[in-house]
Amino acid sequence: MKQNVYKPYILEIEKTRGQAETCLLAKSIFHDICILNIGSCDVGFEYNIKDYYKLLNSSSAFICTYKNNPKAIKNPEMYGWVKINNKLEVEYVPHVRSQ
């Protein structure tokens, strides 16, 4: 296990608009083969590991999300939103600009 543990890198930053923007500030220190998962600390997803690797190998990025959450409807400003099409492909993510 020790060979897989790297020294931590602390990056001082100003306030950002969210988790993804914060993580992308450290983009230059990631290795090209790194997998970056960005998400809230108070939510989790269960998934099939084979489907996960299939998505990982066929996509440059993917988003894990859910719909019809009563808490999100009640407090929409507290959640991120994703517009998808009939094929479940992302059409739009508010507040995200392409890099």
C-alpha positions as a Markdown table, in Angstrom:
| # | Residue | x | y | z |
|---|---|---|---|---|
| 1 | Met | 0.0 | 0.0 | 0.0 |
| 2 | Lys | 2.8 | 2.5 | 0.7 |
| 3 | Gln | 3.9 | 2.5 | -2.9 |
| 4 | Asn | 0.5 | 3.9 | -3.9 |
| 5 | Val | 0.4 | 6.7 | -1.3 |
| 6 | Tyr | 1.7 | 10.1 | -2.5 |
| 7 | Lys | 2.8 | 13.1 | -0.4 |
| 8 | Pro | -0.1 | 15.5 | 0.0 |
| 9 | Tyr | 0.1 | 18.8 | -1.9 |
| 10 | Ile | -1.6 | 21.8 | -0.2 |
| 11 | Leu | -2.8 | 24.5 | -2.6 |
| 12 | Glu | -3.8 | 27.8 | -1.2 |
| 13 | Ile | -6.8 | 29.3 | -3.0 |
| 14 | Glu | -9.4 | 32.0 | -2.9 |
| 15 | Lys | -13.1 | 31.2 | -2.6 |
| 16 | Thr | -14.5 | 29.5 | -5.7 |
| 17 | Arg | -18.0 | 28.8 | -7.1 |
| 18 | Gly | -17.9 | 25.1 | -6.2 |
| 19 | Gln | -16.1 | 21.7 | -5.9 |
| 20 | Ala | -15.3 | 21.3 | -9.6 |
| 21 | Glu | -13.8 | 24.7 | -10.0 |
| 22 | Thr | -11.8 | 24.2 | -6.8 |
| 23 | Cys | -10.5 | 20.8 | -8.0 |
| 24 | Leu | -9.6 | 22.1 | -11.4 |
| 25 | Leu | -7.3 | 24.8 | -9.9 |
| 26 | Ala | -5.0 | 21.9 | -9.1 |
| 27 | Lys | -5.2 | 20.4 | -12.6 |
| 28 | Ser | -1.5 | 21.0 | -13.3 |
| 29 | Ile | -0.4 | 18.7 | -10.5 |
| 30 | Phe | -2.5 | 15.7 | -11.5 |
| 31 | His | -0.8 | 12.9 | -13.5 |
| 32 | Asp | -2.4 | 12.3 | -16.9 |
| 33 | Ile | -3.7 | 8.9 | -15.7 |
| 34 | Cys | -5.4 | 10.2 | -12.5 |
| 35 | Ile | -9.1 | 9.7 | -12.1 |
| 36 | Leu | -10.7 | 12.8 | -10.5 |
| 37 | Asn | -14.0 | 12.3 | -8.7 |
| 38 | Ile | -15.7 | 15.5 | -7.6 |
| 39 | Gly | -18.7 | 15.3 | -5.4 |
| 40 | Ser | -20.3 | 16.3 | -2.2 |
| 41 | Cys | -19.2 | 14.6 | 1.0 |
| 42 | Asp | -22.8 | 13.9 | 2.1 |
| 43 | Val | -24.0 | 11.8 | -0.8 |
| 44 | Gly | -23.0 | 8.4 | -2.2 |
| 45 | Phe | -23.8 | 6.3 | -5.3 |
| 46 | Glu | -23.9 | 2.6 | -5.7 |
| 47 | Tyr | -22.9 | 1.3 | -9.1 |
| 48 | Asn | -21.9 | -1.8 | -11.0 |
| 49 | Ile | -18.1 | -1.8 | -11.3 |
| 50 | Lys | -18.1 | -3.3 | -14.8 |
| 51 | Asp | -20.4 | -0.5 | -16.0 |
| 52 | Tyr | -18.1 | 2.0 | -14.2 |
| 53 | Tyr | -15.0 | 0.8 | -16.1 |
| 54 | Lys | -16.9 | 0.7 | -19.4 |
| 55 | Leu | -17.9 | 4.4 | -18.9 |
| 56 | Leu | -14.4 | 5.3 | -17.8 |
| 57 | Asn | -12.9 | 3.7 | -20.9 |
| 58 | Ser | -15.4 | 5.2 | -23.3 |
| 59 | Ser | -15.8 | 8.7 | -22.0 |
| 60 | Ser | -13.6 | 11.7 | -21.1 |
| 61 | Ala | -16.0 | 12.5 | -18.3 |
| 62 | Phe | -19.3 | 11.4 | -16.8 |
| 63 | Ile | -21.7 | 12.7 | -14.2 |
| 64 | Cys | -23.4 | 10.7 | -11.5 |
| 65 | Thr | -26.7 | 12.3 | -10.6 |
| 66 | Tyr | -30.3 | 11.6 | -9.7 |
| 67 | Lys | -33.7 | 13.0 | -10.3 |
| 68 | Asn | -36.9 | 13.7 | -8.5 |
| 69 | Asn | -35.2 | 14.5 | -5.2 |
| 70 | Pro | -37.7 | 16.3 | -2.9 |
| 71 | Lys | -34.9 | 18.1 | -1.1 |
| 72 | Ala | -33.5 | 19.5 | -4.3 |
| 73 | Ile | -37.0 | 20.7 | -5.4 |
| 74 | Lys | -37.5 | 22.4 | -2.1 |
| 75 | Asn | -34.0 | 24.1 | -2.1 |
| 76 | Pro | -32.9 | 24.2 | -5.8 |
| 77 | Glu | -30.1 | 26.7 | -5.1 |
| 78 | Met | -28.4 | 24.1 | -2.8 |
| 79 | Tyr | -27.9 | 21.6 | -5.7 |
| 80 | Gly | -26.2 | 21.3 | -9.0 |
| 81 | Trp | -28.3 | 20.7 | -12.1 |
| 82 | Val | -27.7 | 18.8 | -15.3 |
| 83 | Lys | -29.9 | 18.9 | -18.4 |
| 84 | Ile | -29.9 | 15.6 | -20.3 |
| 85 | Asn | -31.4 | 14.4 | -23.5 |
| 86 | Asn | -33.5 | 11.2 | -24.2 |
| 87 | Lys | -30.2 | 9.2 | -24.6 |
| 88 | Leu | -29.2 | 10.3 | -21.1 |
| 89 | Glu | -26.4 | 12.4 | -22.6 |
| 90 | Val | -25.5 | 15.7 | -20.9 |
| 91 | Glu | -26.7 | 18.7 | -22.9 |
| 92 | Tyr | -26.0 | 21.5 | -20.4 |
| 93 | Val | -24.5 | 22.0 | -16.9 |
| 94 | Pro | -25.1 | 25.4 | -15.5 |
| 95 | His | -22.1 | 27.4 | -14.3 |
| 96 | Val | -19.6 | 25.1 | -16.0 |
| 97 | Arg | -17.6 | 26.4 | -18.9 |
| 98 | Ser | -15.6 | 24.2 | -21.3 |
| 99 | Gln | -11.8 | 24.1 | -20.7 |
